Amino acid sequence: MNIEKYKKGEKILIKGNEAMAEGAVRAGCRFFGGYPITPQNEVPEYLSWRLFEAGGTFIQAESEVAAINMLYGAAACGTRSMTSSSGCGISLKQEGISYIASAELPIFYANVIRGGPGLGNIAPCQGDYFQATRGGGHGDYRVIVLAPGSVNEMGNFPKLAYDLADKYRNPAMILADGLLGQMMEPMAFDFDWVNIDKLPPKDYTMTGCKGRERRIINTLLMDINVLERHNWHLFEKYEQIKANEVRFEERYTDDADIIIVAFGTSARIAVDAITKAREQGIKVGLLRPITLWPFPEKIVAELAERVGKILVVEMNIGQLVEDVKMFANGKSEIYFYGRPGGVVPTGEEVLDAIKRALKSRNVKLGEINHLNKL
Amino acid sequence: MKVFKKPLSMTPIPMRYCPGCGHGIIHRLIAEVIDEFDIRERTVGISPVGCSVFIDEYFDCDMIQTAHGRAPAVATGMKRSIPNLVVFSYQGDGDLAAIGTAETVHAATRSENFTTIFVNNAIYGMTGGQQAPTTMPTQKTTTTPFGREVKIHGYPIKVCEMLAPLDGPIYLERVTVHKASGVLKAKRAIKKGFQSQLDGLGFSLIEILSPCPTGWGLTCKKACEYVDEVMIPYYPLGVYKDLTQK
């Protein structure tokens, strides 16, 4: 059996969730703990046999709470580990993610978002933007958030997530949605099979203290001065991540009269709307944040300065738009078009929103103008 | 000649437990066992939340501190990653039998190959003496000021009895450290729990009844009498499961 399964660059047709699972194993994942929840079930199902092939461990945990803590243990032992869930399951994992962020252990996890709040539904949604980009759990911390916009990125981002997680000793996640998870698309892995034995050694893992001083992984820092120092240390790390790891995609921004800011599935739909708009002579551009945290704040500020109107399209009632508003800093009119509850907008709807935003007059700079209610 | 000395697996840091508390005795027993097996250099201990949250200061081996109740899940991730590690979790009654019940039961039923030291002192010590899942009927705590009324607060959980019918656990024993004979038996039980792990057999749990004079509002002597007269009749000592010979 060929353990590597696919060659780098080999074109395959695969579901988003399975691409992500295969991408994780390919990137060195050897531990998965998770709990079933739709629409991400293909991830554990795939890994239940694939990790077995790769010599790793798959555990269907008793809860999301247990699953994330299994990762805490596996990552503490130096294993590239993964969990995945959706909305409510991630809420349960937030406790553990906070501990892992404080302990500075590298893990990779995915939220294939479903409709919320509460049990919501199982349709594609982007309502967990705040949960992901604000850390989500208790305390002052951040996680690196990657937002794929295709099955290709679903498959290739796990490698990026692991590399960033290891580099900064920080959790890194993929924020996808039910549509990206469930659909099939052609894709190709853009990286070779990662040989886990050749990954850089880690000097903080729990391996037994033979030949060295004992190590302690601890997130209880009772001395306020010590905890404050730890918080500032984390802050400095986050500043480094912000300086080095911002990723985004720009399209047609050079001549645009209006810019759409959208991520993931919404960005795909925006591309459809932009293509239609350009056929009609309407100059629309796209900014697609790929890292939702660190947020591409400089480019948002720059575009706000240059282009008079920004339209934020999201599958929620307005979350990314608040970041856009913050970094546009009153330099541009901000419009918002959103469909929450699992509704995926059409290109036509977004095109209509573009036209209404362009027609709007007397709009206060920096205010969020909701186009949904019109 | 045998000289009494501190186990090598303990640090010189003085413990900060109240007079009459059982934790210090239990720590020492674990350290003695680690020394006797000569496994300090491949042991990882897991600290819980509660009075023993500081055990990473006391054991001279790799130590990881975890969220309240989650030690069995963390231990699972560690042992599955590096099976050659010797992992013990050290958990109190609130940690293991309230907030972490699910993790305990499922680690036991998967027969994860680590050793659980479960300290049952019938109270939440660190947070100031609230009702534990193992608090005795009629026992006064800061959240049962009129005494634990089972019709209102429910019955104490008997952990060994609860886990024994599962197929997963290999070795379950309840011991006590409130008297010298109990301490000797507790040491044997801890040693057997570690042996079971070293033999790769699976899940072991040693429940240790431990006095908490401060939380109980009793003198040290009275607290020991309380273990004898009230706790042991409710939580009988003994082996609840032993598949180590099979």
Chai-1 contact restraints between the chains, C-beta under 6 A:
chainA,res_idxA,chainB,res_idxB,connection_type,confidence,min_distance_angstrom,max_distance_angstrom,comment,restraint_id
A,T57,B,R80,contact,1.0,0.0,6.0,A-B,restraint_1
A,E62,B,A102,contact,1.0,0.0,6.0,A-B,restraint_2
A,E62,B,H106,contact,1.0,0.0,6.0,A-B,restraint_3
A,S63,B,A102,contact,1.0,0.0,6.0,A-B,restraint_4
A,A66,B,A73,contact,1.0,0.0,6.0,A-B,restraint_5
A,A66,B,E103,contact,1.0,0.0,6.0,A-B,restraint_6
A,N69,B,R70,contact,1.0,0.0,6.0,A-B,restraint_7
A,N69,B,A73,contact,1.0,0.0,6.0,A-B,restraint_8
A,N69,B,V74,contact,1.0,0.0,6.0,A-B,restraint_9
A,M70,B,A73,contact,1.0,0.0,6.0,A-B,restraint_10
A,M70,B,T76,contact,1.0,0.0,6.0,A-B,restraint_11
A,M70,B,G77,contact,1.0,0.0,6.0,A-B,restraint_12
A,Y72,B,V74,contact,1.0,0.0,6.0,A-B,restraint_13
A,G73,B,V74,contact,1.0,0.0,6.0,A-B,restraint_14
A,G73,B,G77,contact,1.0,0.0,6.0,A-B,restraint_15
A,G73,B,M78,contact,1.0,0.0,6.0,A-B,restraint_16
A,A74,B,G77,contact,1.0,0.0,6.0,A-B,restraint_17
A,A74,B,S81,contact,1.0,0.0,6.0,A-B,restraint_18
A,A76,B,I64,contact,1.0,0.0,6.0,A-B,restraint_19
A,C77,B,M78,contact,1.0,0.0,6.0,A-B,restraint_20
A,C77,B,S81,contact,1.0,0.0,6.0,A-B,restraint_21
A,C77,B,I82,contact,1.0,0.0,6.0,A-B,restraint_22
A,T79,B,S81,contact,1.0,0.0,6.0,A-B,restraint_23
A,E95,B,A67,contact,1.0,0.0,6.0,A-B,restraint_24
A,Y99,B,A67,contact,1.0,0.0,6.0,A-B,restraint_25
A,M206,B,V44,contact,1.0,0.0,6.0,A-B,restraint_26
A,M206,B,D62,contact,1.0,0.0,6.0,A-B,restraint_27
A,M206,B,I64,contact,1.0,0.0,6.0,A-B,restraint_28
A,G208,B,E41,contact,1.0,0.0,6.0,A-B,restraint_29
A,G208,B,R42,contact,1.0,0.0,6.0,A-B,restraint_30
A,C209,B,E41,contact,1.0,0.0,6.0,A-B,restraint_31
A,C209,B,C61,contact,1.0,0.0,6.0,A-B,restraint_32
A,C209,B,D62,contact,1.0,0.0,6.0,A-B,restraint_33
A,K210,B,E41,contact,1.0,0.0,6.0,A-B,restraint_34
A,R214,B,D60,contact,1.0,0.0,6.0,A-B,restraint_35
A,R214,B,C61,contact,1.0,0.0,6.0,A-B,restraint_36
A,R214,B,D62,contact,1.0,0.0,6.0,A-B,restraint_37
A,R215,B,D62,contact,1.0,0.0,6.0,A-B,restraint_38
A,I216,B,D56,contact,1.0,0.0,6.0,A-B,restraint_39
A,I216,B,M63,contact,1.0,0.0,6.0,A-B,restraint_40
A,I217,B,I64,contact,1.0,0.0,6.0,A-B,restraint_41
A,N218,B,D56,contact,1.0,0.0,6.0,A-B,restraint_42
A,N218,B,Q65,contact,1.0,0.0,6.0,A-B,restraint_43
A,L220,B,V53,contact,1.0,0.0,6.0,A-B,restraint_44
A,L220,B,Q65,contact,1.0,0.0,6.0,A-B,restraint_45
